[in-house]
Amino acid sequence: MSNTARKNMKQLCRLLALCLVAYLTSGTLADYLRMQPVPLVHIILFLFTILSSKTIIARRSDVSKRVFICFLVFSLLFSISLILGYHIVTSDNLYFGTAAENYISSYGLRDVIAFLLVLLNVLSLALGVFLALTSFLQSKAGHQKLHTNTAGKHAIAKNGDMSSPRFSFAPIKLKSIILLALFIFIAYTPYFLVYCPGLSFGDSFHSIEQALGREAWNNHHPVVYSFFIKCCIAVSNFCGLGLSGGRALYTVFQMAFMAICFAYMIRWISIRCDLHQLWTVVLTLVFACTPYIASYSIAMWKDPAFSISIMMLSLLMTDLIGSKGKAVTRRTWLCAFIAFSMVATFLRSNGVFVIAIIGVITLLLFVKYRKQNLDSQNSRSYLKVSLSSLTAVLLYVVITGPLYSAIGILPAPKVEGYGLFLNQMARVVVEDGSMSETDKAYMNDILPLDRYDELYTPCCIDQLKWSEGFNNEALEDDFLEHWGSMFIQNPRAYFEEWELETFGFWTVNQPTINKYSTNIASGVPGSYRNILGIDQLQDVFPLNTWSIPTGWILWLVLYLIAFLISIRKTLWVVTLMPTLGLVATLIIASPICYWPRYAAATQFLIPFYLAILLLALRDKNNVIEINN
């Protein structure tokens, strides 16, 4: 056999081996993704795996140690989540479902093998996408070229300078915001007319009762939020429109608030990224005409305003990073940052943790800049942001603590913060796990032991915490001590309960979550009136529609973080801190396995995440380091 024939034979054998590995790994990934139809998903993944593998082989010199480690970590975490998610068995009854309906199936040797195959496939796809994108940037319109910088590192640049316009921190004209906001507001108006005076839920009515003086003020339903409802009702009563008018006024305010903030983000993305005006039109239509988003505008929940505040904080943090700290010199920026920080902090209990994370991260950046004697303006800016964030946290602690107590406002019940932890302890009781006599007596004090079997629901704490005879006062005494004691004896039960009560926010392979479309219905909205009198309009402007699952968005964000670190743009990860803080609080202690309204900010921010990638690629003289 000639050398040429032997060479061709080797190439053929390599190709066959590659196809075989791609077929096995992509097939396993398709199986564990549980997306239907599985055969079609397998074919698509197989083709992408072949393309990714060829890209990696052709550009293996660009896969530096840094790049490999970043995407290996991402792939490990994602693969683990797939294996865990595959064994979470649920019915459609997540809220009331018992331990017999919602549980963790057993693991086996098959899962170990599957993990290795899935990891190989995910890593291949992750690296392939990274290399394909950087390759596209290198060849874009002939303006970019690969060169070697003074450190001997490969980079992408345009004529040695910025490959596209620098981060534009130009002011956003108020007129353009008003015009876009008006269009979005008008697009939401049919929902208001069909579901007038807006959607009210159980939480809404508690706030309304507080506003009317029929229920004691209680920070379980944030006092600031309830007080705003009280103001709306007062204005309505003054105008002779009564309670329904107050609810309608609240809805109009919320519609306007969301429309203005969405309009601002649309213009922000267009200007900061220097996009064609067509993108402004596209984004406006998305936020104005998507039923899922429109239904939030008429929902009397604290979540829409909270989610909008997280969205706006993300934009403001990006201005801080992109402008190299100059954003803080604008009084309007700092005022907006403080205002939205206060909204996030006082509207949801997890908001204070998000703001605290921002405060700590910016403080660390300040320390880093001072130690390295870098740009003093930049370091001072980080200090101002940190102090503003931590001050908001301090105000929250003081106001909701001593001040509320002094004026007779009841604090939120302990169970609202201990929900997941309490359900972990309840699982131990139901499974007859190991408990000391004192732990058993403590659990019996909270609720008679024989009632846990009846009330324990793995995917939600509500049935337990709202049951008749539940002793909330017992949670005031040594709860964490007993929680820790039972954890040491029952780590598996605790971990499984954590999975079952949070999986909707971090899995991508749960069919129940991937088809979830009852965001509004899950809140059981009260009565409303179609003042247009055409019943068919409820089909045209539906309340319950599908939305992109939070778990998918989380892994998109984590991939983006791996990408940013790979190209040495780690500082831009700070722009994602509001998102990471929000999702982290849900993954650590969500009261229910999934409810999109808790993480709506991540859905609103999808265009922003794509913008961050573009902005980061343009930063720092637009040099993108892809090889050590």
C-alpha positions as CSV (number, residue, x, y, z in Angstrom):
1,M,0.0,0.0,0.0
2,S,1.4,3.4,-1.0
3,N,2.0,6.2,1.5
4,T,-0.8,8.2,0.0
5,A,-3.2,5.2,0.5
6,R,-2.1,4.7,4.0
7,K,-2.5,8.3,4.8
8,N,-6.0,8.3,3.3
9,M,-6.8,5.2,5.3
10,K,-5.7,6.8,8.6
11,Q,-7.8,9.9,7.8
12,L,-10.8,7.7,7.1
13,C,-10.2,5.8,10.4
14,R,-10.0,9.1,12.3
15,L,-13.2,10.3,10.7
16,L,-15.0,7.1,11.5
17,A,-13.7,7.2,15.1
18,L,-14.8,10.9,15.4
19,C,-18.3,10.0,14.0
20,L,-18.6,7.1,16.4
21,V,-17.6,9.2,19.4
22,A,-19.9,12.0,18.3
23,Y,-22.8,9.6,17.7
24,L,-22.4,8.1,21.2
25,T,-21.9,11.3,23.1
26,S,-24.6,13.3,21.3
27,G,-27.0,10.4,21.7
28,T,-26.4,10.3,25.4
29,L,-26.8,14.1,25.7
30,A,-30.1,14.0,23.7
31,D,-31.4,11.2,26.0
32,Y,-30.6,13.2,29.2
33,L,-31.9,16.5,27.7
34,R,-35.3,14.8,27.4
35,M,-36.3,17.1,24.6
36,Q,-38.8,15.7,22.1
37,P,-38.5,14.2,19.6
38,V,-35.3,12.7,21.0
39,P,-34.1,11.2,17.6
40,L,-34.3,14.6,15.9
41,V,-32.4,16.2,18.8
42,H,-29.8,13.5,18.5
43,I,-29.3,14.2,14.8
44,I,-29.0,17.9,15.4
45,L,-26.5,17.5,18.2
46,F,-24.6,14.9,16.2
47,L,-24.1,17.4,13.3
48,F,-23.1,20.2,15.7
49,T,-20.7,17.9,17.5
50,I,-19.0,17.0,14.2
51,L,-18.7,20.7,13.3
52,S,-17.4,21.6,16.7
53,S,-14.8,18.8,16.7
54,K,-13.5,19.8,13.3
55,T,-13.2,23.4,14.5
56,I,-11.3,22.4,17.6
57,I,-8.9,20.2,15.6
58,A,-8.3,23.0,13.1
59,R,-7.8,25.7,15.8
60,R,-6.4,23.6,18.7
61,S,-3.6,26.1,19.1
62,D,-6.2,28.7,20.1
63,V,-7.4,26.5,23.0
64,S,-5.2,27.8,25.7
65,K,-5.1,26.5,29.2
66,R,-7.2,29.3,30.4
67,V,-9.9,28.7,27.7
68,F,-9.9,25.0,28.4
69,I,-10.3,25.3,32.1
70,C,-13.1,27.9,31.8
71,F,-15.2,25.8,29.6
72,L,-14.3,22.6,31.4
73,V,-15.7,24.0,34.6
74,F,-18.8,25.2,32.8
75,S,-19.2,21.7,31.1
76,L,-18.7,19.9,34.4
77,L,-21.4,22.0,36.2
78,F,-23.8,21.7,33.3
79,S,-23.3,17.9,33.0
80,I,-23.8,17.5,36.7
81,S,-27.1,19.4,36.4
82,L,-28.2,17.2,33.6
83,I,-27.6,14.0,35.6
84,L,-29.4,15.4,38.6
85,G,-32.3,16.8,36.6
86,Y,-32.7,13.5,34.8
87,H,-33.5,11.8,38.1
88,I,-36.0,14.4,39.3
89,V,-39.3,12.8,38.7
90,T,-42.3,15.1,38.9
91,S,-46.0,15.1,38.1
92,D,-47.8,18.2,36.7
93,N,-48.9,18.8,40.3
94,L,-45.9,20.6,41.7
95,Y,-47.7,22.7,44.2
96,F,-49.8,20.0,45.9
97,G,-47.8,17.0,44.8
98,T,-46.9,14.5,47.5
99,A,-43.6,12.6,48.0
100,A,-45.1,9.7,46.0
101,E,-45.6,12.0,43.0
102,N,-42.5,14.1,43.1
103,Y,-39.3,12.3,44.1
104,I,-35.7,11.5,43.1
105,S,-35.2,8.2,41.2
106,S,-32.2,6.0,42.0
107,Y,-28.8,6.4,40.3
108,G,-26.7,3.6,38.7
109,L,-23.6,2.8,36.8
110,R,-25.3,4.0,33.6
111,D,-25.3,7.6,35.1
112,V,-21.5,7.5,35.7
113,I,-20.9,6.5,32.0
114,A,-23.5,9.0,30.8
115,F,-21.9,11.7,32.8
116,L,-18.5,11.1,31.1
117,L,-20.1,11.0,27.6
118,V,-22.2,14.1,28.3
119,L,-19.2,16.0,29.6
120,L,-17.2,15.2,26.5
121,N,-20.0,16.3,24.2
122,V,-20.9,19.5,26.1
123,L,-17.2,20.5,26.3
124,S,-16.8,19.9,22.6
125,L,-19.9,22.0,21.8
126,A,-18.8,24.8,24.3
127,L,-15.3,25.1,22.9
128,G,-16.7,24.8,19.3
129,V,-19.0,27.7,19.8
130,F,-16.3,29.8,21.4
131,L,-13.8,29.1,18.6
132,A,-16.4,29.7,15.9
133,L,-17.3,33.0,17.3
134,T,-13.7,34.2,17.6
135,S,-13.0,32.9,14.1
136,F,-16.0,34.9,12.8
137,L,-14.6,38.0,14.5
138,Q,-11.2,37.5,12.9
139,S,-12.5,37.3,9.4
140,K,-15.3,39.9,9.7
141,A,-15.4,42.0,6.6
142,G,-11.6,41.9,6.2
143,H,-11.2,44.5,8.9
144,Q,-9.9,42.2,11.6
145,K,-6.6,40.5,11.6
146,L,-4.7,38.1,13.8
147,H,-1.5,39.5,15.1
148,T,0.9,38.9,18.0
149,N,1.1,41.6,20.7
150,T,4.1,42.5,22.8
151,A,3.5,39.6,25.2
152,G,3.5,37.1,22.3
153,K,-0.2,36.5,22.6
154,H,-2.6,36.1,19.7
155,A,-5.4,38.8,19.5
156,I,-8.1,40.1,17.3
157,A,-8.0,43.8,16.3
158,K,-9.1,46.1,13.6
159,N,-6.2,47.9,12.0
160,G,-4.5,47.7,15.4
161,D,-7.3,49.6,17.1
162,M,-11.0,49.2,18.0
163,S,-12.7,46.6,15.8
164,S,-15.9,48.7,16.2
165,P,-16.9,51.9,18.0
166,R,-15.9,52.2,21.6
167,F,-18.4,51.9,24.4
168,S,-20.7,54.8,23.9
169,F,-21.7,56.5,27.1
170,A,-23.7,59.1,25.3
171,P,-26.8,60.4,27.1
172,I,-30.0,58.8,26.1
173,K,-32.5,61.4,24.8
174,L,-35.6,61.7,26.9
175,K,-37.7,62.2,23.8
176,S,-36.9,58.8,22.3
177,I,-37.6,57.1,25.6
178,I,-41.0,58.8,25.9
179,L,-42.0,57.9,22.3
180,L,-41.0,54.2,22.7
181,A,-42.6,54.1,26.2
182,L,-45.8,55.5,24.8
183,F,-45.9,52.9,22.1
184,I,-45.3,50.1,24.6
185,F,-47.9,51.5,27.0
186,I,-50.5,51.6,24.3
187,A,-49.7,48.0,23.4
188,Y,-50.4,47.0,27.0
189,T,-53.7,48.9,27.1
190,P,-55.8,46.1,25.6
191,Y,-54.8,43.9,28.5
192,F,-55.9,46.5,30.9
193,L,-59.3,46.9,29.2
194,V,-59.9,43.1,28.9
195,Y,-58.8,42.3,32.4
196,C,-59.9,45.6,34.2
197,P,-59.0,46.9,36.7
198,G,-56.0,44.5,36.6
199,L,-55.1,41.2,38.1
200,S,-55.2,40.8,41.9
201,F,-53.9,37.7,43.8
202,G,-53.8,36.5,47.3
203,D,-50.8,38.6,48.2
204,S,-52.4,41.6,46.5
205,F,-55.5,41.3,48.7
206,H,-53.4,41.1,51.8
207,S,-51.7,44.4,50.9
208,I,-55.1,45.9,50.0
209,E,-56.5,44.8,53.4
210,Q,-53.5,46.5,55.1
211,A,-54.1,49.6,53.0
212,L,-57.7,49.7,54.1
213,G,-56.8,49.2,57.7
214,R,-58.6,45.9,58.0
215,E,-55.4,43.9,58.6
216,A,-52.4,44.8,60.8
217,W,-49.4,46.1,58.9
218,N,-47.0,43.2,58.3
219,N,-43.7,43.3,56.4
220,H,-44.4,39.8,55.0
221,H,-46.2,41.9,52.3
222,P,-43.7,44.7,52.0
223,V,-44.9,47.8,53.8
224,V,-43.6,50.1,51.1
225,Y,-45.5,48.2,48.5
226,S,-48.7,48.2,50.6
227,F,-48.4,51.9,51.3
228,F,-48.1,52.6,47.6
229,I,-51.4,50.7,47.1
230,K,-52.9,52.7,49.9
231,C,-51.9,56.0,48.1
232,C,-53.6,54.7,44.9
233,I,-56.8,53.9,46.8
234,A,-56.7,57.3,48.5
235,V,-56.4,59.1,45.2
236,S,-59.2,57.0,43.8
237,N,-61.5,57.6,46.8
238,F,-60.8,61.3,46.5
239,C,-62.0,61.1,42.9
240,G,-65.0,59.1,43.9
241,L,-63.9,55.9,42.1
242,G,-63.6,53.6,45.1
243,L,-61.5,50.5,45.5
244,S,-61.7,49.3,41.9
245,G,-60.5,52.7,40.8
246,G,-57.5,52.4,43.2
247,R,-56.6,49.0,41.7
248,A,-56.9,50.5,38.2
249,L,-54.7,53.4,39.1
250,Y,-52.1,51.1,40.5
251,T,-52.2,49.1,37.2
252,V,-51.8,52.2,35.1
253,F,-48.8,53.3,37.2
254,Q,-47.2,49.9,36.8
255,M,-47.9,49.8,33.1
256,A,-46.2,53.2,32.7
257,F,-43.3,52.3,34.9
258,M,-42.5,49.1,33.0
259,A,-43.0,50.8,29.6
260,I,-40.6,53.6,30.5
261,C,-37.9,51.2,31.8
262,F,-38.2,48.9,28.8
263,A,-38.0,51.9,26.5
264,Y,-34.8,53.0,28.3
265,M,-33.2,49.6,28.0
266,I,-34.1,49.4,24.3
267,R,-32.4,52.7,23.6
268,W,-29.6,51.9,26.0
269,I,-28.8,48.7,24.0
270,S,-29.0,50.5,20.7
271,I,-26.8,53.4,21.7
272,R,-24.2,51.6,23.8
273,C,-23.8,48.9,21.2
274,D,-24.1,51.3,18.3
275,L,-26.8,49.2,16.6
276,H,-28.8,50.0,13.5
277,Q,-32.2,51.6,14.2
278,L,-33.9,48.4,13.0
279,W,-32.9,46.8,16.2
280,T,-34.7,49.4,18.2
281,V,-37.8,48.6,16.3
282,V,-37.4,44.8,16.8
283,L,-36.7,45.1,20.5
284,T,-39.7,47.5,20.9
285,L,-42.0,45.0,19.2
286,V,-40.7,42.2,21.4
287,F,-41.4,44.0,24.7
288,A,-44.6,45.6,23.5
289,C,-46.3,42.6,21.9
290,T,-45.2,39.6,23.9
291,P,-48.2,38.4,25.9
292,Y,-46.1,37.0,28.7
293,I,-44.5,40.4,29.3
294,A,-47.7,42.3,28.8
295,S,-49.5,40.2,31.5
296,Y,-46.9,41.3,34.1
297,S,-47.9,44.9,33.4
298,I,-51.4,44.4,34.8
299,A,-50.5,42.0,37.6
300,M,-50.7,43.4,41.1
301,W,-47.5,41.7,42.3
302,K,-44.4,43.3,43.8
303,D,-42.4,41.2,41.4
304,P,-42.8,43.3,38.2
305,A,-41.3,46.4,39.9
306,F,-38.7,44.4,41.6
307,S,-37.7,42.6,38.4
308,I,-37.5,46.0,36.6
309,S,-35.2,47.4,39.3
310,I,-32.8,44.4,38.9
311,M,-32.9,45.0,35.1
312,M,-32.1,48.7,35.5
313,L,-29.3,48.0,38.0
314,S,-27.8,45.7,35.4
315,L,-27.7,48.5,32.9
316,L,-26.3,50.9,35.5
317,M,-23.5,48.5,36.5
318,T,-22.6,48.1,32.8
319,D,-22.3,51.9,32.5
320,L,-20.0,51.8,35.5
321,I,-17.7,49.2,33.9
322,G,-17.9,50.4,30.3
323,S,-17.2,54.1,31.2
324,K,-14.3,53.1,33.4
325,G,-16.0,54.6,36.4
326,K,-17.0,57.9,34.8
327,A,-20.7,57.1,35.0
328,V,-20.6,57.9,38.7
329,T,-19.7,61.5,38.0
330,R,-23.1,62.0,36.5
331,R,-25.5,62.9,39.2
332,T,-28.4,61.3,37.4
333,W,-26.6,57.9,37.3
334,L,-25.9,57.9,41.0
335,C,-29.4,59.0,41.9
336,A,-30.9,56.2,39.6
337,F,-28.6,53.6,41.1
338,I,-29.6,54.6,44.7
339,A,-33.3,54.7,43.7
340,F,-33.4,51.3,42.0
341,S,-31.3,49.8,44.8
342,M,-33.9,50.9,47.4
343,V,-36.7,49.6,45.2
344,A,-35.1,46.2,44.9
345,T,-34.2,46.1,48.6
346,F,-37.7,47.1,50.0
347,L,-39.9,45.1,47.5
348,R,-38.5,41.6,48.0
349,S,-36.6,40.1,50.9
350,N,-33.9,38.6,48.5
351,G,-33.3,42.1,47.1
352,V,-31.2,43.1,50.1
353,F,-28.9,40.2,49.3
354,V,-28.5,41.2,45.7
355,I,-27.6,44.8,46.7
356,A,-25.2,43.5,49.4
357,I,-23.4,41.4,46.7
358,I,-23.1,44.5,44.5
359,G,-21.7,46.4,47.5
360,V,-19.1,43.8,48.4
361,I,-18.0,43.2,44.8
362,T,-17.5,47.0,44.1
363,L,-15.7,47.3,47.5
364,L,-13.3,44.6,46.5
365,L,-12.7,46.3,43.2
366,F,-11.9,49.6,45.0
367,V,-9.4,47.8,47.2
368,K,-7.8,46.2,44.1
369,Y,-7.5,49.5,42.3
370,R,-6.0,51.2,45.3
371,K,-3.4,48.5,46.0
372,Q,-2.3,48.5,42.3
373,N,-2.3,52.3,42.2
374,L,-4.5,52.3,39.2
375,D,-6.9,55.0,37.9
376,S,-7.9,56.9,41.1
377,Q,-11.1,58.1,39.4
378,N,-12.1,54.5,38.8
379,S,-11.3,53.4,42.3
380,R,-13.3,56.3,43.8
381,S,-16.2,55.4,41.6
382,Y,-16.3,51.9,42.9
383,L,-16.1,53.1,46.5
384,K,-19.1,55.4,45.9
385,V,-21.1,52.6,44.4
386,S,-20.1,50.2,47.3
387,L,-21.0,52.8,49.9
388,S,-24.4,53.5,48.2
389,S,-25.2,49.8,48.1
390,L,-24.2,49.0,51.7
391,T,-26.0,52.1,52.9
392,A,-29.2,50.8,51.2
393,V,-28.6,47.5,53.0
394,L,-28.1,49.3,56.3
395,L,-31.2,51.3,55.9
396,Y,-33.2,48.2,55.1
397,V,-32.0,46.5,58.3
398,V,-32.7,49.6,60.5
399,I,-36.1,50.5,58.9
400,T,-37.5,47.0,58.8
401,G,-36.1,46.1,62.2
402,P,-36.1,48.7,65.0
403,L,-38.1,51.4,63.2
404,Y,-40.9,49.0,62.1
405,S,-41.0,47.5,65.6
406,A,-41.2,50.9,67.2
407,I,-44.3,51.9,65.2
408,G,-46.0,48.5,65.6
409,I,-45.4,47.0,62.2
410,L,-45.0,43.2,62.5
411,P,-41.9,41.6,60.9
412,A,-42.2,38.9,58.2
413,P,-42.7,35.5,59.9
414,K,-39.5,33.5,60.3
415,V,-41.0,30.7,58.1
416,E,-40.9,33.0,55.1
417,G,-37.1,32.9,55.3
418,Y,-36.8,29.3,56.5
419,G,-39.1,27.6,54.0
420,L,-36.6,25.4,52.2
421,F,-34.7,24.6,55.4
422,L,-38.0,23.6,57.2
423,N,-39.0,21.4,54.3
424,Q,-35.6,19.6,54.5
425,M,-36.3,18.9,58.2
426,A,-39.9,17.8,57.3
427,R,-38.5,15.3,54.8
428,V,-36.4,13.7,57.5
429,V,-39.5,13.2,59.6
430,V,-41.5,11.8,56.7
431,E,-38.7,9.4,55.7
432,D,-38.2,8.4,59.4
433,G,-34.6,9.6,59.2
434,S,-32.1,9.9,62.0
435,M,-33.0,12.4,64.7
436,S,-32.0,13.0,68.3
437,E,-34.7,13.1,70.9
438,T,-34.4,16.8,71.2
439,D,-34.7,17.3,67.4
440,K,-37.7,15.0,67.4
441,A,-39.3,17.0,70.2
442,Y,-38.5,20.3,68.4
443,M,-40.2,19.1,65.2
444,N,-43.2,17.9,67.2
445,D,-43.4,21.4,68.8
446,I,-43.6,23.0,65.3
447,L,-46.2,20.5,64.2
448,P,-47.4,17.2,65.6
449,L,-45.2,14.5,64.1
450,D,-48.1,12.5,62.7
451,R,-49.2,15.4,60.5
452,Y,-46.0,15.7,58.4
453,D,-46.9,12.8,56.2
454,E,-50.2,14.6,55.3
455,L,-48.8,18.1,54.8
456,Y,-45.3,17.6,53.4
457,T,-45.0,18.5,49.7
458,P,-41.5,18.2,48.3
459,C,-41.7,21.0,45.7
460,C,-43.3,23.7,47.8
461,I,-43.4,24.7,51.5
462,D,-46.9,26.4,51.5
463,Q,-49.0,23.4,52.6
464,L,-46.8,23.0,55.7
465,K,-46.3,26.6,56.7
466,W,-49.9,27.6,56.2
467,S,-51.4,24.5,57.9
468,E,-53.7,24.8,60.9
469,G,-51.8,24.5,64.1
470,F,-48.4,25.3,62.7
471,N,-46.4,26.9,65.5
472,N,-44.4,29.7,63.9
473,E,-43.2,30.8,67.3
474,A,-41.1,27.6,67.6
475,L,-38.9,28.9,64.8
476,E,-37.7,31.7,67.0
477,D,-35.9,29.2,69.3
478,D,-32.7,27.4,68.1
479,F,-34.1,26.7,64.6
480,L,-30.7,26.7,62.9
481,E,-29.1,24.6,65.6
482,H,-31.7,21.9,65.1
483,W,-31.5,22.3,61.3
484,G,-27.7,21.7,61.5
485,S,-28.1,18.8,63.9
486,M,-30.5,17.0,61.5
487,F,-28.3,17.9,58.5
488,I,-25.3,16.1,59.9
489,Q,-27.4,12.9,60.3
490,N,-29.3,13.2,57.0
491,P,-27.3,14.9,54.3
492,R,-28.8,12.9,51.5
493,A,-32.4,13.8,52.5
494,Y,-31.4,17.5,52.7
495,F,-29.8,17.5,49.3
496,E,-32.7,15.7,47.7
497,E,-35.1,18.2,49.2
498,W,-33.0,21.1,48.0
499,E,-33.2,19.6,44.5
500,L,-36.9,19.2,44.6
501,E,-37.6,22.7,45.8
502,T,-35.3,24.6,43.5
503,F,-34.8,22.5,40.3
504,G,-36.9,24.8,38.2
505,F,-34.3,27.5,38.4
506,W,-31.3,25.4,37.4
507,T,-32.4,22.5,35.3
508,V,-32.9,22.4,31.5
509,N,-34.2,18.8,31.2
510,Q,-37.4,19.0,33.2
511,P,-40.4,18.6,30.8
512,T,-42.8,20.1,33.3
513,I,-40.7,23.3,33.6
514,N,-39.9,23.5,29.9
515,K,-43.6,23.6,29.0
516,Y,-44.6,25.8,31.9
517,S,-47.2,28.3,30.9
518,T,-49.2,29.1,34.1
519,N,-47.3,32.0,35.5
520,I,-50.4,34.0,36.0
521,A,-52.8,31.1,36.7
522,S,-50.5,29.8,39.5
523,G,-51.3,33.0,41.4
524,V,-55.1,32.4,41.2
525,P,-56.1,35.9,40.1
526,G,-59.3,37.3,41.5
527,S,-62.3,38.6,39.6
528,Y,-61.9,41.1,36.7
529,R,-64.2,42.6,34.1
530,N,-63.8,42.8,30.3
531,I,-65.1,46.3,29.8
532,L,-64.9,45.9,26.0
533,G,-67.5,43.2,26.3
534,I,-65.9,40.9,23.7
535,D,-65.1,37.5,25.2
536,Q,-63.0,36.4,22.2
537,L,-60.4,39.1,23.1
538,Q,-59.2,36.9,25.9
539,D,-57.9,34.5,23.2
540,V,-56.3,37.4,21.4
541,F,-54.7,38.8,24.6
542,P,-54.1,35.7,26.7
543,L,-52.8,35.7,30.2
544,N,-51.1,32.3,30.4
545,T,-48.4,31.8,27.8
546,W,-45.1,30.0,27.6
547,S,-41.9,31.8,28.5
548,I,-38.2,30.9,28.2
549,P,-37.4,28.8,31.3
550,T,-35.1,30.4,33.9
551,G,-32.8,27.4,33.9
552,W,-31.9,27.8,30.2
553,I,-31.2,31.5,30.8
554,L,-29.0,30.7,33.8
555,W,-26.8,28.4,31.8
556,L,-26.6,31.0,29.0
557,V,-25.3,33.5,31.6
558,L,-22.8,31.0,33.0
559,Y,-21.6,30.3,29.5
560,L,-21.2,34.0,28.9
561,I,-19.2,34.3,32.1
562,A,-16.9,31.4,30.9
563,F,-16.5,33.3,27.6
564,L,-15.7,36.6,29.3
565,I,-13.0,35.0,31.5
566,S,-11.6,33.1,28.5
567,I,-11.0,36.3,26.6
568,R,-9.6,38.1,29.7
569,K,-12.6,40.4,30.2
570,T,-13.3,39.2,33.7
571,L,-14.2,42.7,34.9
572,W,-17.3,42.6,32.7
573,V,-18.6,39.7,34.8
574,V,-19.5,42.4,37.3
575,T,-22.3,43.6,35.0
576,L,-24.0,40.2,35.6
577,M,-23.9,40.5,39.4
578,P,-27.5,41.5,39.8
579,T,-28.5,38.4,37.8
580,L,-26.2,36.1,39.7
581,G,-27.3,37.5,43.0
582,L,-31.0,37.1,42.1
583,V,-30.7,33.5,40.9
584,A,-28.4,32.5,43.7
585,T,-31.0,33.5,46.3
586,L,-33.6,31.4,44.5
587,I,-31.3,28.4,44.2
588,I,-30.3,28.6,47.8
589,A,-33.7,29.1,49.4
590,S,-36.6,29.2,46.9
591,P,-40.0,28.6,48.6
592,I,-41.3,26.7,45.5
593,C,-39.5,24.6,42.8
594,Y,-40.5,27.1,40.0
595,W,-42.4,30.2,39.5
596,P,-41.1,32.5,36.7
597,R,-42.3,35.6,38.4
598,Y,-39.5,35.2,41.0
599,A,-36.8,35.4,38.3
600,A,-38.7,37.5,35.7
601,A,-35.7,39.9,35.6
602,T,-33.6,37.2,33.8
603,Q,-36.2,36.9,31.1
604,F,-36.4,40.7,30.6
605,L,-32.6,40.8,30.4
606,I,-32.0,38.4,27.6
607,P,-31.2,41.1,25.0
608,F,-28.9,42.7,27.6
609,Y,-26.9,39.5,28.0
610,L,-26.2,39.4,24.2
611,A,-25.3,43.1,24.4
612,I,-22.8,42.4,27.2
613,L,-20.9,40.0,24.9
614,L,-20.7,42.6,22.2
615,L,-19.6,45.4,24.6
616,A,-17.0,43.2,26.3
617,L,-15.5,42.3,22.9
618,R,-15.0,46.0,22.1
619,D,-13.5,46.9,25.5
620,K,-9.8,47.5,26.3
621,N,-8.7,48.6,22.8
622,N,-10.8,45.8,21.4
623,V,-7.9,43.3,21.8
624,I,-9.4,39.9,22.6
625,E,-6.8,37.5,24.0
626,I,-7.5,33.9,23.0
627,N,-4.2,32.2,23.6
628,N,-1.6,32.2,26.3
